[in-house]
Amino acid sequence: MATPKEIKRITTHTLQNLKAEGVRISMLTAYDFSMARIFDDAGIDVLLVGDSASNVMAGHETTLPITLDQMIYHAASVVRAIKRCLVVVDLPFGSYQGNSKEALVSAIRIMKEAGAHAIKLEGGAEVIESVRRIISAGVPVMGHLGLTPQSIYKFGTYAVRATGEVEALKLKEDALLLQEAGCFAIVLEKIPAQLAGEVARSVTIPIIGIGAGNQVDGQVLVMHDMLGITRQFQPRFLRRYLNLYDKIKQATEKYISDVKEREFPSDHEQY
């Protein structure tokens, strides 16, 4: 087993090399110290402190309610756990869309207060001024195109995006625009696999997919979905690697029973 000094840290440069070498990039969301430590020990390349915390941690219907302070709290918890992976943090809704100065202030707060390695924001041409300003200050930026959950009320649906020619063309243009602005990677969410592959081949930066097929440079899933903690969310692109909902529920039921029946603690579990 490698000692801490031998553990190679993942950087934005590492991700660029992985794409060049044809090695797929693994990415998951994380929101707390304990789970981030497990994922990092397992060898994950990137952890995304997603604004999906609004859904899976706080129970909101959308990602919109989560605040910048709350994102910093979750991000700091994750950063304290990792030794190897790259930690990217979502800029939450309302913290960057207004103007580029506000976007830079939000990004700097995340970098300074949470110790994050990079930020992620949604959109293309609409937010390019903010992207450029953040990058010019030395903060790495990951883009996000396709289905952008912060704009859900604009879309009105979580259906697959960019199925039409006009939207597909704009997505391609936005990907090139983000690359030219200096983004180190882009997430493509819920778009046709063929289109995602075209985008991945048209840019030199890594393209990470979620519901975007297998022609991209890496994949990301929400940890609660991948581990089977959530049950209602069942999109086609999701593969559950565990069914923790039932396992945790069964363990809890057994614990309750043991307490009620005075079987816990036993003689060996007390002082």
HELIX and SHEET records of a PDB file:
HELIX    1   1 PRO A    4  GLU A    6  5                                   3    
HELIX    2   2 THR A   12  GLU A   21  1                                  10    
HELIX    3   3 PHE A   33  ALA A   42  1                                  10    
HELIX    4   4 ALA A   53  VAL A   56  1                                   4    
HELIX    5   5 LEU A   68  VAL A   79  1                                  12    
HELIX    6   6 SER A  100  ARG A  109  1                                  10    
HELIX    7   7 ILE A  110  ALA A  114  3                                   5    
HELIX    8   8 ALA A  125  VAL A  127  5                                   3    
HELIX    9   9 ILE A  128  SER A  136  1                                   9    
HELIX   10  10 PRO A  149  SER A  151  5                                   3    
HELIX   11  11 ILE A  152  PHE A  155  1                                   4    
HELIX   12  12 GLU A  165  ALA A  181  1                                  17    
HELIX   13  13 ALA A  193  SER A  202  1                                  10    
HELIX   14  14 MET A  223  MET A  226  1                                   4    
HELIX   15  15 LEU A  244  LYS A  260  1                                  17    
HELIX   16  16 ASP A  267  GLU A  269  5                                   3    
SHEET    1   A 9 ILE A  25  THR A  29  0                                        
SHEET    2   A 9 VAL A  46  VAL A  49  1                                        
SHEET    3   A 9 LEU A  86  ASP A  90  1                                        
SHEET    4   A 9 ALA A 118  LYS A 120  1                                        
SHEET    5   A 9 VAL A 141  GLY A 146  1                                        
SHEET    6   A 9 ALA A 185  GLU A 189  1                                        
SHEET    7   A 9 ILE A 207  ILE A 210  1                                        
SHEET    8   A 9 GLY A 218  LEU A 221  1                                        
SHEET    9   A 9 ILE A  25  THR A  29  1                                        
END                                                                             
